[in-house]
Amino acid sequence: MKQQLQHNEYLYFEFSKHARKRQQKRSVPPEIIEALMDFGASFRQCGNTEVLYFSKKSLRDLKLIRGRRIYREFYSRYKNAYAVLDSKLQIITCGWRNGKLKLH
């Protein structure tokens, strides 16, 4: 029996000017930012910011909801993406992590 997953499709996020520049320079597709917001795991960071990233569970949920084929052909390349949100839920930067995240 499949479990019903919570889906945050109604949340709206704004990008700062810096985040738009970083997204373009680092080639982070808008679909990946959307997937991070809908499925990504998060943790609080110093300075009242929150980091969104793909955990094993969030990738499994993404594969379940969006489908294996689409995941394999598109999303699997972007597993190391992250986005940082400020206290007003505005995206302030995004990019690619090179190693493990330091969860505080």
Kinemage of the C-alpha trace (Angstrom):
@kinemage 1
@onewidth
@group {chain A} dominant
@subgroup {mainchain}
@vectorlist {calphas} color= white
{ca met a 1} P 0.000 0.000 0.000
{ca lys a 2} L 1.438 3.374 -0.999
{ca gln a 3} L 1.580 6.075 1.601
{ca gln a 4} L 0.080 9.471 0.822
{ca leu a 5} L 2.851 12.080 0.859
{ca gln a 6} L 2.538 15.701 1.866
{ca his a 7} L 3.109 17.988 -1.093
{ca asn a 8} L 3.861 21.695 -0.582
{ca glu a 9} L 2.892 22.860 -4.074
{ca tyr a 10} L 1.055 25.919 -2.768
{ca leu a 11} L 4.053 27.531 -1.109
{ca tyr a 12} L 5.449 30.521 -2.952
{ca phe a 13} L 9.071 31.588 -2.768
{ca glu a 14} L 10.720 34.727 -4.058
{ca phe a 15} L 14.300 34.978 -5.276
{ca ser a 16} L 16.694 37.714 -4.238
{ca lys a 17} L 18.724 39.360 -7.009
{ca his a 18} L 21.773 37.474 -5.739
{ca ala a 19} L 19.908 34.142 -5.895
{ca arg a 20} L 18.818 34.768 -9.497
{ca lys a 21} L 22.430 35.497 -10.485
{ca arg a 22} L 23.718 32.400 -8.636
{ca gln a 23} L 21.012 30.226 -10.188
{ca gln a 24} L 21.967 31.349 -13.666
{ca lys a 25} L 25.750 31.245 -13.115
{ca arg a 26} L 25.637 27.808 -11.445
{ca ser a 27} L 23.131 26.403 -13.955
{ca val a 28} L 20.514 25.315 -11.429
{ca pro a 29} L 17.280 24.651 -13.378
{ca pro a 30} L 14.055 26.172 -12.001
{ca glu a 31} L 12.535 22.659 -11.837
{ca ile a 32} L 15.222 21.678 -9.329
{ca ile a 33} L 14.484 24.684 -7.112
{ca glu a 34} L 10.807 23.743 -7.254
{ca ala a 35} L 11.618 20.115 -6.374
{ca leu a 36} L 13.777 21.291 -3.445
{ca met a 37} L 10.888 23.379 -2.151
{ca asp a 38} L 8.373 20.570 -2.602
{ca phe a 39} L 10.424 17.551 -1.494
{ca gly a 40} L 13.698 18.760 0.007
{ca ala a 41} L 14.820 18.145 3.559
{ca ser a 42} L 15.893 21.188 5.554
{ca phe a 43} L 17.861 22.333 8.546
{ca arg a 44} L 18.235 25.647 10.348
{ca gln a 45} L 21.517 27.450 10.085
{ca cys a 46} L 23.078 30.354 11.992
{ca gly a 47} L 21.718 33.754 11.071
{ca asn a 48} L 18.101 32.585 10.907
{ca thr a 49} L 18.466 30.872 7.524
{ca glu a 50} L 17.292 27.476 6.373
{ca val a 51} L 19.068 25.149 3.938
{ca leu a 52} L 17.032 22.934 1.591
{ca tyr a 53} L 18.744 19.856 0.162
{ca phe a 54} L 17.916 16.397 -1.139
{ca ser a 55} L 18.169 13.656 1.479
{ca lys a 56} L 17.779 9.958 0.681
{ca lys a 57} L 14.165 10.111 1.838
{ca ser a 58} L 13.360 13.222 -0.183
{ca leu a 59} L 14.886 11.667 -3.320
{ca arg a 60} L 12.813 8.522 -2.732
{ca asp a 61} L 9.659 10.664 -2.370
{ca leu a 62} L 10.548 12.627 -5.507
{ca lys a 63} L 10.981 9.389 -7.457
{ca leu a 64} L 7.649 8.078 -6.151
{ca ile a 65} L 5.666 11.215 -7.010
{ca arg a 66} L 7.322 12.297 -10.283
{ca gly a 67} L 7.994 8.783 -11.611
{ca arg a 68} L 11.073 6.603 -12.016
{ca arg a 69} L 11.677 7.396 -15.667
{ca ile a 70} L 11.548 11.173 -15.226
{ca tyr a 71} L 13.695 10.876 -12.101
{ca arg a 72} L 16.310 8.794 -13.921
{ca glu a 73} L 16.370 11.008 -17.016
{ca phe a 74} L 16.331 14.390 -15.291
{ca tyr a 75} L 16.407 14.661 -11.495
{ca ser a 76} L 19.163 12.113 -10.786
{ca arg a 77} L 21.756 14.538 -12.223
{ca tyr a 78} L 20.845 17.207 -9.681
{ca lys a 79} L 21.019 15.284 -6.395
{ca asn a 80} L 23.623 17.671 -4.927
{ca ala a 81} L 21.596 20.865 -5.348
{ca tyr a 82} L 20.794 23.113 -2.395
{ca ala a 83} L 19.007 26.394 -1.726
{ca val a 84} L 19.251 28.761 1.231
{ca leu a 85} L 16.155 30.625 2.464
{ca asp a 86} L 16.016 33.622 4.773
{ca ser a 87} L 13.473 34.122 7.572
{ca lys a 88} L 10.947 35.588 5.076
{ca leu a 89} L 11.172 32.407 2.940
{ca gln a 90} L 13.040 34.257 0.206
{ca ile a 91} L 15.706 32.244 -1.615
{ca ile a 92} L 19.018 34.031 -1.039
{ca thr a 93} L 21.352 31.613 -2.844
{ca cys a 94} L 21.485 28.203 -4.486
{ca gly a 95} L 24.142 25.923 -5.855
{ca trp a 96} L 25.833 22.529 -5.677
{ca arg a 97} L 27.329 20.905 -2.612
{ca asn a 98} L 30.675 19.182 -3.003
{ca gly a 99} L 30.553 17.049 0.111
{ca lys a 100} L 28.294 16.273 3.027
{ca leu a 101} L 26.313 19.075 4.599
{ca lys a 102} L 27.243 20.020 8.151
{ca leu a 103} L 23.963 19.558 9.986
{ca his a 104} L 24.033 21.579 13.210
